């Protein structure tokens, strides 16, 4: 996971907070979270942690994988809708705003045929178990998160 890579590069380790429903790493200028909730309930953890750590909602950055982007493609956006993503819908509902940043990490194969197969498999898995926790893509996005943090 991208946040795992960032945390490892910082030489930090995760702490678990059942009250906040998350694993977290607190640095002097930011907090990394890994909710322990199901993806479609991740807003509960984000809201609890932002209140506990007194994080302004406009300073939140969510990181998630995206089948609509080619492998390794990174897209950042701010103040947008959930676009059908259940985890983002949960966060927006829980923190009562869309005014936070999102970093989308592409996981889609580049060929049209491979993308179609991947999308079909993802839909099949989602239909079989819509409440299973999801894992963001493994990639070298840790550097991107450090750059984002440096510009905030």
ChimeraX attribute file (.defattr): number of C-alpha atoms within 10 A of each C-alpha:
attribute: neighborCount
match mode: 1-to-1
recipient: residues
	/A:1	18
	/A:2	22
	/A:3	20
	/A:4	18
	/A:5	17
	/A:6	19
	/A:7	19
	/A:8	13
	/A:9	12
	/A:10	12
	/A:11	8
	/A:12	13
	/A:13	12
	/A:14	16
	/A:15	13
	/A:16	15
	/A:17	14
	/A:18	11
	/A:19	10
	/A:20	21
	/A:21	19
	/A:22	23
	/A:23	18
	/A:24	19
	/A:25	17
	/A:26	15
	/A:27	11
	/A:28	5
	/A:29	7
	/A:30	13
	/A:31	14
	/A:32	20
	/A:33	23
	/A:34	20
	/A:35	23
	/A:36	17
	/A:37	18
	/A:38	16
	/A:39	21
	/A:40	19
	/A:41	21
	/A:42	23
	/A:43	24
	/A:44	21
	/A:45	26
	/A:46	26
	/A:47	20
	/A:48	17
	/A:49	23
	/A:50	19
	/A:51	14
	/A:52	11
	/A:53	11
	/A:54	9
	/A:55	15
	/A:56	10
	/A:57	18
	/A:58	13
	/A:59	14
	/A:60	18
	/A:61	18
	/A:62	17
	/A:63	19
	/A:64	20
	/A:65	23
	/A:66	20
	/A:67	17
	/A:68	15
	/A:69	18
	/A:70	16
	/A:71	17
	/A:72	18
	/A:73	15
	/A:74	16
	/A:75	12
	/A:76	13
	/A:77	12
	/A:78	14
	/A:79	12
	/A:80	14
	/A:81	13
	/A:82	15
	/A:83	8
	/A:84	8
	/A:85	13
	/A:86	15
	/A:87	19
	/A:88	23
	/A:89	19
	/A:90	21
	/A:91	24
	/A:92	20
	/A:93	15
	/A:94	17
	/A:95	18
	/A:96	12
	/A:97	14
	/A:98	18
	/A:99	17
	/A:100	19
	/A:101	18
	/A:102	19
	/A:103	20
	/A:104	22
	/A:105	27
	/A:106	20
	/A:107	23
	/A:108	21
	/A:109	19
	/A:110	11
	/A:111	9
	/A:112	10
	/A:113	10
	/A:114	12
	/A:115	18
	/A:116	14
	/A:117	12
	/A:118	16
	/A:119	16
	/A:120	12
	/A:121	12
	/A:122	13
	/A:123	13
	/A:124	12
	/A:125	12
	/A:126	12
	/A:127	10
	/A:128	10
	/A:129	10
	/A:130	14
	/A:131	13
	/A:132	13
	/A:133	14
	/A:134	14
	/A:135	12
	/A:136	15
	/A:137	19
	/A:138	16
	/A:139	15
	/A:140	15
	/A:141	22
	/A:142	20
	/A:143	13
	/A:144	14
	/A:145	18
	/A:146	13
	/A:147	11
	/A:148	13
	/A:149	13
	/A:150	9
	/A:151	7
	/A:152	6
